[in-house]
Amino acid sequence: MTDRLDFEAAPSLPSGWIWTDFDDTCDPVSDGGRKIPQKSYLNSGRYPVIDQGEEFIGGFTDDASLLFEGETPVIAFGDHTRRFKLIDQSFAVGADGVKLIRPTPTWSAKCLCYFLQALKFEDRGYSRHFQFLRKSKLPLPPFPEQCRIGDALEEIFSDLDAGLSGLVNLK
């Protein structure tokens, strides 16, 4: 995404919403040192490899010993690419530059991921961006509202994906 929102430029928040620092929205999660170099990705396999690339799944592995052992959902952040991916299945972490974060209990993982995807923060090319992300503030809606927002955005993006797929098939 090149167009991102500057949440902090919003004049005010709806009733019941508050501003929260990024560090209060989530906790860092260890990948356990299990990272798969891109050259080791398979074209197909039992388990997806989630990396910082454009596509949700970067490749596959059949090696169960490389799977992330923590609880899901987690959000993967591409430290170089600024990509966010919500992961709620078994997966392996790909190569370098992936930061895993887990939403705090005040956040819906789905809503937080959508808010993070829209977040405006400094683009420094292929530099590490987590330091800039950590300086961000996010609007925190009440939890039921987060669930409605996450579900509505998921439906909209699913419809868009279906429309794009239909256009590709017309070619």
N, CA, C and O of each residue as an XYZ file, in Angstrom:
684
protein
N       0.830     -1.175      0.000
C       0.000      0.000      0.000
C       0.873      1.236      0.000
O       1.786      1.350      0.818
N       0.612      2.152     -0.892
C       1.364      3.393     -0.877
C       0.569      4.491     -0.187
O       1.166      5.372      0.433
N      -0.753      4.470     -0.272
C      -1.573      5.461      0.404
C      -1.890      4.956      1.799
O      -2.573      3.946      1.972
N      -1.387      5.670      2.782
C      -1.603      5.277      4.172
C      -2.247      6.441      4.911
O      -2.141      7.594      4.494
N      -2.906      6.126      5.997
C      -3.602      7.132      6.785
C      -2.703      7.710      7.863
O      -1.896      7.007      8.469
N      -2.860      8.990      8.085
C      -2.211      9.627      9.224
C      -3.281      9.749     10.302
O      -3.969     10.766     10.393
N      -3.415      8.706     11.117
C      -4.465      8.679     12.127
C      -4.382      9.892     13.048
O      -5.405     10.437     13.462
N      -3.173     10.305     13.364
C      -3.010     11.394     14.323
C      -3.477     12.738     13.768
O      -3.688     13.675     14.537
N      -3.641     12.852     12.447
C      -4.117     14.087     11.845
C      -5.636     14.209     11.951
O      -6.186     15.272     11.664
N      -6.318     13.146     12.355
C      -7.766     13.189     12.523
C      -8.107     14.215     13.606
O      -7.459     14.250     14.652
N      -9.124     15.053     13.359
C      -9.431     16.112     14.320
C      -9.904     15.597     15.681
O      -9.576     16.186     16.711
N     -10.656     14.523     15.695
C     -11.113     13.967     16.969
C     -11.540     12.522     16.750
O     -11.725     12.079     15.616
N     -11.690     11.810     17.831
C     -12.108     10.412     17.759
C     -13.579     10.297     18.125
O     -14.109     11.123     18.869
N     -14.237      9.264     17.598
C     -15.629      9.030     18.009
C     -15.713      8.767     19.515
O     -14.729      8.391     20.152
N     -16.871      8.966     20.047
C     -17.108      8.733     21.470
C     -16.745      7.298     21.843
O     -17.132      6.352     21.156
N     -16.005      7.147     22.924
C     -15.618      5.821     23.396
C     -14.285      5.331     22.852
O     -13.766      4.315     23.313
N     -13.723      6.042     21.873
C     -12.424      5.684     21.309
C     -11.342      6.463     22.060
O     -11.593      7.557     22.566
N     -10.133      5.887     22.129
C      -8.997      6.579     22.738
C      -7.756      6.374     21.863
O      -7.693      5.446     21.057
N      -6.778      7.257     22.040
C      -5.489      7.080     21.372
C      -4.639      6.125     22.192
O      -4.662      6.155     23.422
N      -3.889      5.277     21.500
C      -3.002      4.347     22.195
C      -1.667      4.288     21.460
O      -1.624      4.339     20.231
N      -0.593      4.182     22.212
C       0.737      4.035     21.623
C       0.885      2.635     21.046
O       0.308      1.678     21.561
N       1.659      2.524     19.979
C       1.873      1.216     19.358
C       2.314      0.177     20.382
O       1.804     -0.943     20.382
N       3.246      0.529     21.246
C       3.763     -0.439     22.225
C       2.693     -0.935     23.198
O       2.879     -1.960     23.853
N       1.573     -0.213     23.294
C       0.466     -0.653     24.147
C      -0.559     -1.488     23.382
O      -1.516     -1.985     23.976
N      -0.369     -1.647     22.074
C      -1.334     -2.405     21.263
C      -0.960     -3.873     21.125
O      -1.818     -4.719     20.869
N       0.318     -4.171     21.295
C       0.768     -5.537     21.018
C       2.051     -5.841     21.782
O       2.711     -4.954     22.323
N       2.370     -7.112     21.803
C       3.598     -7.578     22.443
C       4.461     -8.290     21.408
O       3.937     -8.994     20.545
N       5.784     -8.113     21.486
C       6.659     -8.855     20.572
C       6.592    -10.346     20.883
O       6.420    -10.750     22.033
N       6.730    -11.149     19.840
C       6.672    -12.603     19.970
C       7.931    -13.183     19.341
O       8.314    -12.791     18.238
N       8.565    -14.100     20.025
C       9.771    -14.739     19.497
C       9.403    -15.786     18.452
O       8.418    -16.510     18.593
N      10.210    -15.848     17.408
C      10.018    -16.905     16.405
C      10.779    -18.166     16.794
O      10.782    -19.145     16.048
N      11.418    -18.147     17.945
C      12.151    -19.316     18.425
C      13.415    -19.607     17.642
O      13.980    -20.695     17.753
N      13.868    -18.636     16.843
C      15.079    -18.845     16.046
C      14.868    -19.741     14.844
O      15.830    -20.141     14.189
N      13.622    -20.059     14.548
C      13.322    -20.931     13.403
C      12.936    -20.065     12.208
O      11.783    -19.652     12.080
N      13.883    -19.799     11.356
C      13.627    -19.015     10.148
C      14.132    -19.793      8.950
O      15.194    -20.414      8.997
N      13.366    -19.752      7.889
C      13.718    -20.508      6.689
C      14.256    -19.547      5.629
O      13.548    -18.625      5.223
N      15.480    -19.741      5.179
C      16.007    -18.899      4.094
C      15.178    -19.099      2.826
O      14.691    -20.197      2.557
N      15.026    -18.034      2.060
C      14.197    -18.082      0.858
C      14.634    -19.185     -0.101
O      13.789    -19.781     -0.768
N      15.923    -19.468     -0.187
C      16.409    -20.508     -1.095
C      15.920    -21.897     -0.683
O      15.979    -22.835     -1.477
N      15.437    -22.031      0.561
C      14.936    -23.319      1.041
C      13.421    -23.463      0.906
O      12.870    -24.508      1.253
N      12.741    -22.430      0.407
C      11.290    -22.516      0.219
C      10.968    -23.566     -0.838
O      11.703    -23.736     -1.811
N       9.867    -24.260     -0.632
C       9.329    -25.178     -1.636
C       8.195    -24.475     -2.377
O       7.580    -23.549     -1.848
N       7.919    -24.922     -3.617
C       6.800    -24.366     -4.384
C       5.457    -24.843     -3.852
O       4.442    -24.167     -4.012
N       5.457    -26.008     -3.220
C       4.257    -26.535     -2.572
C       4.723    -27.381     -1.398
O       5.868    -27.833     -1.356
N       3.832    -27.587     -0.458
C       4.208    -28.357      0.714
C       3.118    -28.331      1.759
O       2.039    -27.784      1.530
N       3.399    -28.920      2.901
C       2.399    -29.053      3.963
C       2.151    -27.755      4.720
O       1.030    -27.497      5.160
N       3.191    -26.938      4.876
C       3.072    -25.762      5.730
C       3.482    -24.498      4.977
O       4.484    -24.500      4.261
N       2.709    -23.414      5.136
C       3.087    -22.158      4.489
C       4.265    -21.496      5.206
O       4.407    -21.592      6.425
N       5.089    -20.835      4.432
C       6.158    -19.997      4.969
C       5.695    -18.552      4.788
O       5.444    -18.102      3.670
N       5.589    -17.842      5.898
C       5.167    -16.447      5.861
C       6.417    -15.586      6.002
O       7.152    -15.680      6.985
N       6.638    -14.746      4.996
C       7.800    -13.858      5.029
C       7.322    -12.420      4.873
O       6.132    -12.140      5.017
N       8.243    -11.511      4.581
C       7.867    -10.107      4.474
C       7.510     -9.698      3.048
O       7.329     -8.512      2.771
N       7.407    -10.658      2.150
C       7.118    -10.365      0.753
C       5.705     -9.884      0.493
O       4.861     -9.852      1.389
N       5.470     -9.515     -0.743
C       4.182     -8.981     -1.193
C       3.051     -9.996     -1.041
O       1.954     -9.650     -0.604
N       3.325    -11.242     -1.401
C       2.306    -12.289     -1.306
C       2.152    -12.737      0.141
O       3.106    -12.699      0.919
N       0.936    -13.164      0.495
C       0.704    -13.605      1.873
C       1.604    -14.789      2.223
O       2.212    -14.819      3.293
N       1.684    -15.753      1.325
C       2.530    -16.933      1.530
C       3.737    -16.819      0.607
O       3.587    -16.684     -0.607
N       4.929    -16.873      1.187
C       6.154    -16.751      0.396
C       6.584    -18.058     -0.233
O       7.240    -18.057     -1.274
N       6.228    -19.171      0.380
C       6.607    -20.499     -0.092
C       6.067    -21.530      0.876
O       5.143    -21.259      1.642
N       6.653    -22.718      0.833
C       6.172    -23.815      1.674
C       7.344    -24.618      2.222
O       8.466    -24.542      1.722
N       7.048    -25.391      3.264
C       8.006    -26.339      3.813
C       7.247    -27.588      4.252
O       6.059    -27.526      4.567
N       7.937    -28.703      4.269
C       7.369    -29.942      4.801
C       7.953    -30.267      6.174
O       7.585    -31.271      6.785
N       8.859    -29.425      6.657
C       9.571    -29.673      7.906
C       8.794    -29.108      9.100
O       8.835    -27.905      9.357
N       8.093    -29.972      9.821
C       7.281    -29.547     10.964
C       8.130    -28.981     12.104
O       7.618    -28.230     12.934
N       9.410    -29.325     12.157
C      10.264    -28.814     13.236
C      10.539    -27.315     13.082
O      11.034    -26.678     14.011
N      10.221    -26.754     11.920
C      10.455    -25.334     11.667
C       9.225    -24.468     11.935
O       9.273    -23.251     11.759
N       8.128    -25.089     12.358
C       6.893    -24.342     12.565
C       6.979    -23.420     13.778
O       7.639    -23.732     14.770
N       6.313    -22.301     13.679
C       6.154    -21.383     14.801
C       5.379    -22.116     15.890
O       4.329    -22.703     15.626
N       5.898    -22.079     17.112
C       5.295    -22.855     18.195
C       4.392    -22.045     19.114
O       3.787    -22.608     20.027
N       4.287    -20.751     18.898
C       3.442    -19.919     19.753
C       1.980    -19.991     19.364
O       1.602    -20.634     18.385
N       1.172    -19.314     20.156
C      -0.259    -19.244     19.881
C      -0.520    -18.291     18.724
O       0.200    -17.313     18.526
N      -1.554    -18.596     17.974
C      -2.038    -17.684     16.945
C      -3.411    -17.196     17.397
O      -4.068    -17.875     18.186
N      -3.859    -16.042     16.919
C      -3.280    -15.292     15.822
C      -2.092    -14.423     16.260
O      -1.985    -13.989     17.407
N      -1.221    -14.199     15.294
C      -0.138    -13.228     15.419
C      -0.128    -12.395     14.144
O      -0.711    -12.774     13.129
N       0.537    -11.273     14.218
C       0.703    -10.415     13.046
C       2.179    -10.408     12.693
O       3.035    -10.163     13.544
N       2.466    -10.680     11.427
C       3.841    -10.607     10.931
C       4.040     -9.228     10.302
O       3.217     -8.770      9.509
N       5.133     -8.583     10.665
C       5.485     -7.283     10.104
C       6.780     -7.423      9.336
O       7.778     -7.905      9.874
N       6.772     -7.002      8.074
C       7.979     -6.997      7.260
C       8.797     -5.759      7.590
O       8.431     -4.649      7.206
N       9.890     -5.944      8.292
C      10.693     -4.832      8.777
C      11.273     -3.993      7.636
O      11.508     -2.797      7.804
N      11.501     -4.605      6.496
C      12.006     -3.874      5.328
C      10.865     -3.407      4.428
O      10.920     -2.306      3.882
N       9.842     -4.226      4.269
C       8.781     -3.974      3.291
C       7.566     -3.259      3.863
O       6.740     -2.759      3.100
N       7.434     -3.195      5.184
C       6.298     -2.582      5.873
C       4.986     -3.316      5.592
O       3.917     -2.708      5.645
N       5.055     -4.592      5.300
C       3.854     -5.405      5.076
C       3.388     -6.005      6.401
O       4.200     -6.418      7.229
N       2.074     -6.044      6.585
C       1.467     -6.678      7.755
C       0.638     -7.864      7.294
O      -0.089     -7.772      6.305
N       0.747     -8.981      8.010
C      -0.003    -10.189      7.661
C      -0.573    -10.805      8.933
O       0.163    -11.098      9.876
N      -1.880    -10.997      8.950
C      -2.540    -11.648     10.079
C      -2.486    -13.148      9.853
O      -2.957    -13.647      8.831
N      -1.912    -13.865     10.808
C      -1.709    -15.310     10.656
C      -2.483    -16.027     11.752
O      -2.270    -15.789     12.941
N      -3.385    -16.912     11.331
C      -4.181    -17.667     12.301
C      -4.162    -19.159     11.993
O      -5.143    -19.868     12.218
N      -3.034    -19.619     11.476
C      -2.861    -21.030     11.116
C      -1.426    -21.439     11.415
O      -0.591    -20.591     11.730
N      -1.135    -22.720     11.319
C       0.250    -23.192     11.467
C       1.088    -22.610     10.339
O       0.639    -22.545      9.194
N       2.313    -22.184     10.663
C       3.172    -21.577      9.649
C       4.624    -21.630     10.099
O       4.928    -21.873     11.267
N       5.502    -21.397      9.148
C       6.926    -21.234      9.414
C       7.297    -19.799      9.052
O       6.718    -19.213      8.137
N       8.253    -19.245      9.765
C       8.705    -17.877      9.521
C       9.797    -17.899      8.467
O      10.739    -18.688      8.543
N       9.657    -17.017      7.480
C      10.625    -16.965      6.400
C      11.731    -15.957      6.636
O      11.482    -14.803      6.986
N      12.923    -16.403      6.444
C      14.135    -15.588      6.363
C      14.227    -14.453      7.365
O      13.705    -14.541      8.476
N      14.886    -13.409      6.964
C      15.196    -12.291      7.839
C      14.163    -11.181      7.664
O      13.497    -11.101      6.632
N      14.037    -10.332      8.672
C      13.226     -9.132      8.539
C      11.769     -9.280      8.922
O      10.983     -8.363      8.683
N      11.379    -10.402      9.509
C       9.994    -10.585      9.940
C       9.927    -10.402     11.456
O      10.620    -11.090     12.206
N       9.091     -9.476     11.889
C       8.826     -9.262     13.314
C       7.435     -9.808     13.595
O       6.483     -9.479     12.889
N       7.313    -10.638     14.619
C       6.012    -11.169     15.013
C       5.507    -10.401     16.227
O       6.245    -10.161     17.183
N       4.234    -10.021     16.170
C       3.610     -9.318     17.284
C       2.255     -9.959     17.587
O       1.590    -10.487     16.697
N       1.865     -9.902     18.846
C       0.568    -10.434     19.270
C      -0.228     -9.285     19.884
O       0.269     -8.592     20.772
N      -1.462     -9.077     19.416
C      -2.291     -8.014     19.989
C      -2.529     -8.227     21.486
O      -2.663     -9.359     21.951
N      -2.579     -7.129     22.224
C      -2.960     -7.212     23.632
C      -4.447     -7.558     23.700
O      -5.152     -7.438     22.698
N      -4.934     -7.985     24.869
C      -6.342     -8.384     24.988
C      -7.353     -7.276     24.671
O      -8.529     -7.565     24.445
N      -6.914     -6.024     24.653
C      -7.839     -4.930     24.331
C      -8.102     -4.806     22.835
O      -8.940     -4.010     22.413
N      -7.382     -5.597     22.031
C      -7.483     -5.490     20.574
C      -7.990     -6.771     19.931
O      -7.634     -7.876     20.342
N      -8.826     -6.602     18.917
C      -9.162     -7.679     17.987
C      -7.987     -7.784     17.022
O      -7.567     -6.776     16.453
N      -7.455     -8.975     16.830
C      -6.296     -9.151     15.939
C      -6.616     -8.681     14.522
O      -5.789     -8.045     13.870
N      -7.806     -8.996     14.059
C      -8.193     -8.624     12.691
C      -8.252     -7.105     12.536
O      -7.708     -6.555     11.578
N      -8.907     -6.437     13.468
C      -9.018     -4.980     13.399
C      -7.643     -4.329     13.513
O      -7.323     -3.415     12.752
N      -6.834     -4.790     14.453
C      -5.501     -4.215     14.620
C      -4.686     -4.357     13.341
O      -4.002     -3.417     12.937
N      -4.752     -5.508     12.707
C      -3.983     -5.707     11.478
C      -4.435     -4.732     10.386
O      -3.601     -4.149      9.693
N      -5.755     -4.553     10.229
C      -6.245     -3.588      9.233
C      -5.805     -2.168      9.578
O      -5.412     -1.414      8.687
N      -5.865     -1.794     10.849
C      -5.426     -0.460     11.245
C      -3.933     -0.287     10.967
O      -3.509      0.764     10.486
N      -3.146     -1.302     11.264
C      -1.705     -1.227     11.014
C      -1.404     -1.119      9.523
O      -0.491     -0.395      9.125
N      -2.169     -1.835      8.693
C      -1.960     -1.769      7.245
C      -2.205     -0.365      6.709
O      -1.596      0.041      5.719
N      -3.092      0.371      7.357
C      -3.424      1.721      6.906
C      -2.545      2.793      7.544
O      -2.601      3.957      7.146
N      -1.750      2.417      8.511
C      -0.968      3.368      9.294
C       0.097      4.066      8.454
O       0.787      3.444      7.647
N       0.209      5.366      8.666
C       1.241      6.146      7.982
C       2.463      6.244      8.888
O       2.387      6.763     10.002
N       3.576      5.744      8.401
C       4.837      5.944      9.116
C       5.953      6.011      8.094
O       5.793      5.606      6.942
N       7.060      6.519      8.526
C       8.167      6.850      7.640
C       8.631      5.672      6.784
O       8.833      4.567      7.286
N       8.797      5.928      5.478
C       9.320      4.922      4.553
C      10.788      5.241      4.308
O      11.120      6.289      3.755
N      11.646      4.347      4.717
C      13.085      4.527      4.538
C      13.649      3.496      3.574
O      14.751      2.987      3.780
N      12.896      3.185      2.518
C      13.380      2.218      1.542
C      13.518      0.846      2.158
O      12.591      0.349      2.796
N      14.682      0.227      1.968
C      14.882     -1.136      2.469
C      15.466     -1.153      3.885
O      15.945     -2.189      4.348
N      15.425     -0.009      4.570
C      15.890      0.045      5.964
C      14.949     -0.735      6.871
O      13.886     -1.189      6.446
N      15.352     -0.881      8.108
C      14.476     -1.473      9.127
C      13.450     -0.415      9.551
O      13.813      0.724      9.845
N      12.173     -0.798      9.579
C      11.110      0.161      9.862
C      10.444     -0.010     11.221
O       9.639      0.833     11.616
N      10.757     -1.073     11.943
C      10.074     -1.319     13.211
C      10.265     -0.160     14.184
O       9.366      0.152     14.965
N      11.433      0.477     14.140
C      11.704      1.609     15.024
C      10.730      2.758     14.777
O      10.356      3.465     15.713
N      10.313      2.949     13.513
C       9.363      4.011     13.186
C       7.942      3.584     13.552
O       7.142      4.395     14.020
N       7.641      2.327     13.338
C       6.330      1.793     13.711
C       6.096      1.985     15.207
O       4.991      2.332     15.626
N       7.119      1.762     16.001
C       6.989      1.858     17.462
C       6.675      3.277     17.934
O       6.236      3.465     19.068
N       6.894      4.268     17.086
C       6.582      5.658     17.444
C       5.141      6.033     17.105
O       4.713      7.154     17.377
N       4.398      5.109     16.519
C       3.044      5.386     16.038
C       2.007      5.359     17.152
O       2.191      4.742     18.201
N       0.915      6.052     16.879
C      -0.269      6.005     17.737
C      -1.424      5.475     16.893
O      -1.502      5.716     15.689
N      -2.314      4.747     17.559
C      -3.478      4.181     16.877
C      -4.742      4.512     17.650
O      -4.724      4.585     18.878
N      -5.851      4.716     16.925
C      -7.122      4.896     17.619
C      -7.634      3.536     18.094
O      -7.649      2.571     17.331
N      -8.045      3.469     19.339
C      -8.544      2.221     19.917
C     -10.053      2.328     20.120
O     -10.512      2.999     21.045
N     -10.829      1.662     19.252
C     -12.280      1.641     19.444
C     -12.659      0.632     20.529
O     -11.856     -0.234     20.876
N     -13.875      0.737     21.063
C     -14.348     -0.309     21.969
C     -14.309     -1.664     21.252
O     -14.481     -1.731     20.035
N     -14.082     -2.737     22.008
C     -13.878     -4.057     21.407
C     -15.013     -4.485     20.469
O     -14.722     -4.980     19.380
N     -16.299     -4.319     20.838
C     -17.361     -4.722     19.896
C     -17.282     -3.964     18.566
O     -17.566     -4.521     17.506
N     -16.891     -2.689     18.639
C     -16.739     -1.897     17.414
C     -15.567     -2.418     16.578
O     -15.647     -2.449     15.350
N     -14.490     -2.822     17.232
C     -13.354     -3.413     16.513
C     -13.800     -4.644     15.729
O     -13.416     -4.829     14.574
N     -14.605     -5.473     16.363
C     -15.082     -6.693     15.693
C     -15.916     -6.336     14.470
O     -15.771     -6.957     13.417
N     -16.796     -5.331     14.604
C     -17.612     -4.902     13.450
C     -16.724     -4.340     12.341
O     -16.926     -4.649     11.166
N     -15.754     -3.525     12.704
C     -14.847     -2.933     11.713
C     -14.061     -4.028     10.994
O     -13.994     -4.042      9.765
N     -13.473     -4.937     11.752
C     -12.688     -6.021     11.155
C     -13.515     -6.876     10.212
O     -13.064     -7.203      9.114
N     -14.734     -7.245     10.634
C     -15.599     -8.074      9.788
C     -16.022     -7.330      8.526
O     -16.041     -7.908      7.439
N     -16.364     -6.037      8.667
C     -16.780     -5.246      7.508
C     -15.635     -5.102      6.503
O     -15.840     -5.259      5.299
N     -14.434     -4.805      6.995
C     -13.287     -4.671      6.090
C     -12.946     -5.998      5.424
O     -12.604     -6.031      4.242
N     -13.036     -7.081      6.169
C     -12.767     -8.398      5.586
C     -13.743     -8.691      4.443
O     -13.344     -9.207      3.399
N     -15.012     -8.361      4.644
C     -16.013     -8.585      3.593
C     -15.728     -7.716      2.366
O     -15.807     -8.191      1.234
N     -15.402     -6.459      2.591
C     -15.099     -5.553      1.480
C     -13.886     -6.050      0.691
O     -13.924     -6.092     -0.538
N     -12.820     -6.421      1.384
C     -11.618     -6.891      0.690
C     -11.847     -8.225     -0.005
O     -11.257     -8.477     -1.056
N     -12.684     -9.078      0.553
C     -13.024    -10.347     -0.116
C     -13.768    -10.068     -1.416
O     -13.504    -10.699     -2.439
N     -14.708     -9.110     -1.369
C     -15.437     -8.733     -2.584
C     -14.487     -8.146     -3.625
O     -14.600     -8.453     -4.812
N     -13.553     -7.303     -3.186
C     -12.570     -6.730     -4.115
C     -11.693     -7.818     -4.738
O     -11.438     -7.805     -5.942
N     -11.237     -8.755     -3.909
C     -10.417     -9.859     -4.422
C     -11.184    -10.677     -5.451
O     -10.626    -11.069     -6.476
N     -12.467    -10.938     -5.180
C     -13.289    -11.701     -6.123
C     -13.455    -10.928     -7.429
O     -13.408    -11.513     -8.511
N     -13.647     -9.618     -7.327
C     -13.774     -8.793     -8.527
C     -12.494     -8.774     -9.342
O     -12.536     -8.879    -10.568
N     -11.362     -8.641     -8.677
C     -10.072     -8.659     -9.379
C      -9.823    -10.005    -10.038
O      -9.330    -10.073    -11.164
N     -10.163    -11.065     -9.338
C     -10.000    -12.406     -9.897
C     -10.857    -12.565    -11.146
O     -10.423    -13.155    -12.136
N     -12.071    -12.038    -11.094
C     -12.949    -12.096    -12.261
C     -12.382    -11.330    -13.437
O     -12.486    -11.782    -14.578
N     -11.784    -10.178    -13.180
C     -11.172     -9.391    -14.253
C      -9.981    -10.117    -14.869
O      -9.802    -10.112    -16.087
N      -9.178    -10.735    -14.027
C      -8.018    -11.484    -14.524
C      -8.483    -12.633    -15.409
O      -7.873    -12.910    -16.441
N      -9.558    -13.299    -15.011
C     -10.079    -14.424    -15.792
C     -10.655    -13.988    -17.127
O     -10.727    -14.794    -18.054
N     -11.067    -12.731    -17.249
C     -11.596    -12.225    -18.513
C     -10.506    -12.033    -19.558
O     -10.781    -12.049    -20.758
N      -9.276    -11.851    -19.105
C      -8.163    -11.621    -20.037
C      -7.927    -12.794    -20.862
O      -7.030    -12.787    -21.704
